[in-house]
Amino acid sequence: MLRIDIQGAPEVVTLLCSGRLVLGVEAETLRCMAASRPEARVVVDLQQVYAMDAAGLGLLVELHCRARQQASLLMLANPSPCVRRLMALTNLESVLQVAGPAAPELARNNHEEQRAMTA
C-alpha cells in the first residue's frame, strides 16, 4: 500500500510518500497524483518508502522526463535507504535530481494545504 500526503503551496507541492512504490495501484496512484499537479515544482519525498521495484524506479524516470518536457522541476527528496540503494545500483542518482534533508525548504510556506491519498 502507498500513502501520499500532499503539502501544497502556490508554486510548489510536496508529495510525501509512505509504504511501497511498486507495480500496480501504488505506482499508478503516484503517477496520477504527480501528473495532475498544476505547480511548476513537484517534490516527491521518499523518506517513508520501504519497498520499491523496477516499476517504481521507472515511474520516477517517467515523472522526471515529463517534468523536463513541460519545463517544470521534479525533485526527489530524502530517499530511504532501500530507495537510495536501488538508485545507486541503477545509476539513476546521476540522472534524477535527488536532495537530502534540505529539500523540504522548497515546500515551506505559511499557507500550506495538506491532504492524503492512500492506495
Contacts in CASP RR format, 6 or more apart in sequence:
PFRMAT RR
TARGET T0000
AUTHOR 0000-0000-0000
METHOD contacts of the structure
MODEL  1
MLRIDIQGAPEVVTLLCSGRLVLGVEAETLRCMAASRPEARVVVDLQQVY
AMDAAGLGLLVELHCRARQQASLLMLANPSPCVRRLMALTNLESVLQVAG
PAAPELARNNHEEQRAMTA
1 19 0 8 1.000
1 20 0 8 1.000
1 26 0 8 1.000
1 118 0 8 1.000
1 119 0 8 1.000
2 17 0 8 1.000
2 18 0 8 1.000
2 19 0 8 1.000
2 20 0 8 1.000
2 21 0 8 1.000
2 25 0 8 1.000
2 26 0 8 1.000
2 29 0 8 1.000
2 30 0 8 1.000
2 118 0 8 1.000
2 119 0 8 1.000
3 17 0 8 1.000
3 18 0 8 1.000
3 19 0 8 1.000
3 116 0 8 1.000
3 117 0 8 1.000
3 118 0 8 1.000
3 119 0 8 1.000
4 15 0 8 1.000
4 16 0 8 1.000
4 17 0 8 1.000
4 18 0 8 1.000
4 29 0 8 1.000
4 30 0 8 1.000
4 33 0 8 1.000
4 116 0 8 1.000
4 117 0 8 1.000
4 118 0 8 1.000
4 119 0 8 1.000
5 15 0 8 1.000
5 16 0 8 1.000
5 18 0 8 1.000
5 114 0 8 1.000
5 115 0 8 1.000
5 116 0 8 1.000
6 13 0 8 1.000
6 14 0 8 1.000
6 15 0 8 1.000
6 16 0 8 1.000
6 33 0 8 1.000
6 113 0 8 1.000
6 114 0 8 1.000
6 115 0 8 1.000
6 116 0 8 1.000
6 117 0 8 1.000
7 13 0 8 1.000
7 14 0 8 1.000
7 16 0 8 1.000
7 107 0 8 1.000
7 112 0 8 1.000
7 113 0 8 1.000
7 114 0 8 1.000
8 14 0 8 1.000
8 39 0 8 1.000
8 107 0 8 1.000
8 109 0 8 1.000
8 112 0 8 1.000
8 113 0 8 1.000
8 114 0 8 1.000
9 39 0 8 1.000
9 107 0 8 1.000
9 108 0 8 1.000
9 109 0 8 1.000
9 111 0 8 1.000
9 112 0 8 1.000
10 39 0 8 1.000
10 109 0 8 1.000
10 111 0 8 1.000
11 39 0 8 1.000
11 40 0 8 1.000
11 41 0 8 1.000
12 39 0 8 1.000
12 40 0 8 1.000
12 41 0 8 1.000
12 42 0 8 1.000
12 43 0 8 1.000
12 106 0 8 1.000
12 107 0 8 1.000
12 109 0 8 1.000
13 37 0 8 1.000
13 39 0 8 1.000
13 41 0 8 1.000
13 42 0 8 1.000
13 43 0 8 1.000
13 107 0 8 1.000
14 42 0 8 1.000
14 43 0 8 1.000
14 44 0 8 1.000
14 45 0 8 1.000
14 77 0 8 1.000
14 104 0 8 1.000
14 106 0 8 1.000
14 107 0 8 1.000
15 30 0 8 1.000
15 33 0 8 1.000
15 34 0 8 1.000
15 37 0 8 1.000
15 42 0 8 1.000
15 43 0 8 1.000
15 44 0 8 1.000
15 45 0 8 1.000
16 45 0 8 1.000
16 47 0 8 1.000
16 48 0 8 1.000
17 30 0 8 1.000
17 44 0 8 1.000
17 45 0 8 1.000
17 46 0 8 1.000
17 48 0 8 1.000
17 49 0 8 1.000
18 48 0 8 1.000
18 49 0 8 1.000
19 26 0 8 1.000
19 48 0 8 1.000
19 49 0 8 1.000
19 50 0 8 1.000
19 51 0 8 1.000
20 26 0 8 1.000
20 49 0 8 1.000
20 50 0 8 1.000
20 51 0 8 1.000
20 52 0 8 1.000
21 27 0 8 1.000
21 30 0 8 1.000
21 46 0 8 1.000
21 49 0 8 1.000
21 51 0 8 1.000
21 52 0 8 1.000
21 53 0 8 1.000
21 56 0 8 1.000
21 59 0 8 1.000
21 83 0 8 1.000
22 51 0 8 1.000
22 52 0 8 1.000
22 53 0 8 1.000
22 55 0 8 1.000
22 56 0 8 1.000
23 53 0 8 1.000
23 54 0 8 1.000
23 55 0 8 1.000
23 56 0 8 1.000
24 55 0 8 1.000
25 119 0 8 1.000
26 119 0 8 1.000
27 55 0 8 1.000
27 56 0 8 1.000
27 59 0 8 1.000
28 119 0 8 1.000
29 117 0 8 1.000
29 119 0 8 1.000
30 44 0 8 1.000
30 59 0 8 1.000
30 63 0 8 1.000
31 59 0 8 1.000
31 62 0 8 1.000
31 63 0 8 1.000
33 117 0 8 1.000
34 42 0 8 1.000
34 44 0 8 1.000
34 63 0 8 1.000
34 74 0 8 1.000
35 63 0 8 1.000
35 66 0 8 1.000
39 72 0 8 1.000
40 72 0 8 1.000
40 73 0 8 1.000
41 72 0 8 1.000
41 73 0 8 1.000
41 74 0 8 1.000
41 75 0 8 1.000
41 106 0 8 1.000
42 63 0 8 1.000
42 67 0 8 1.000
42 72 0 8 1.000
42 73 0 8 1.000
42 74 0 8 1.000
42 75 0 8 1.000
43 74 0 8 1.000
43 75 0 8 1.000
43 76 0 8 1.000
43 77 0 8 1.000
43 103 0 8 1.000
43 104 0 8 1.000
43 106 0 8 1.000
43 107 0 8 1.000
44 60 0 8 1.000
44 63 0 8 1.000
44 74 0 8 1.000
44 75 0 8 1.000
44 76 0 8 1.000
44 77 0 8 1.000
45 77 0 8 1.000
45 78 0 8 1.000
45 103 0 8 1.000
45 104 0 8 1.000
46 76 0 8 1.000
46 77 0 8 1.000
46 78 0 8 1.000
46 79 0 8 1.000
46 80 0 8 1.000
46 83 0 8 1.000
47 77 0 8 1.000
47 78 0 8 1.000
47 79 0 8 1.000
47 80 0 8 1.000
48 80 0 8 1.000
49 79 0 8 1.000
49 80 0 8 1.000
49 82 0 8 1.000
49 83 0 8 1.000
50 80 0 8 1.000
50 82 0 8 1.000
51 82 0 8 1.000
52 82 0 8 1.000
52 83 0 8 1.000
52 86 0 8 1.000
57 86 0 8 1.000
57 87 0 8 1.000
57 90 0 8 1.000
57 92 0 8 1.000
60 76 0 8 1.000
60 92 0 8 1.000
60 96 0 8 1.000
61 92 0 8 1.000
61 95 0 8 1.000
61 96 0 8 1.000
63 74 0 8 1.000
64 74 0 8 1.000
64 95 0 8 1.000
64 96 0 8 1.000
64 97 0 8 1.000
66 74 0 8 1.000
67 73 0 8 1.000
67 74 0 8 1.000
73 97 0 8 1.000
74 96 0 8 1.000
74 97 0 8 1.000
75 97 0 8 1.000
75 98 0 8 1.000
75 99 0 8 1.000
75 103 0 8 1.000
75 106 0 8 1.000
76 96 0 8 1.000
76 97 0 8 1.000
76 98 0 8 1.000
76 99 0 8 1.000
77 98 0 8 1.000
77 99 0 8 1.000
77 100 0 8 1.000
77 103 0 8 1.000
77 104 0 8 1.000
77 106 0 8 1.000
78 99 0 8 1.000
78 100 0 8 1.000
78 101 0 8 1.000
78 103 0 8 1.000
78 104 0 8 1.000
79 87 0 8 1.000
79 98 0 8 1.000
79 100 0 8 1.000
84 93 0 8 1.000
86 92 0 8 1.000
87 93 0 8 1.000
87 96 0 8 1.000
87 98 0 8 1.000
99 106 0 8 1.000
END
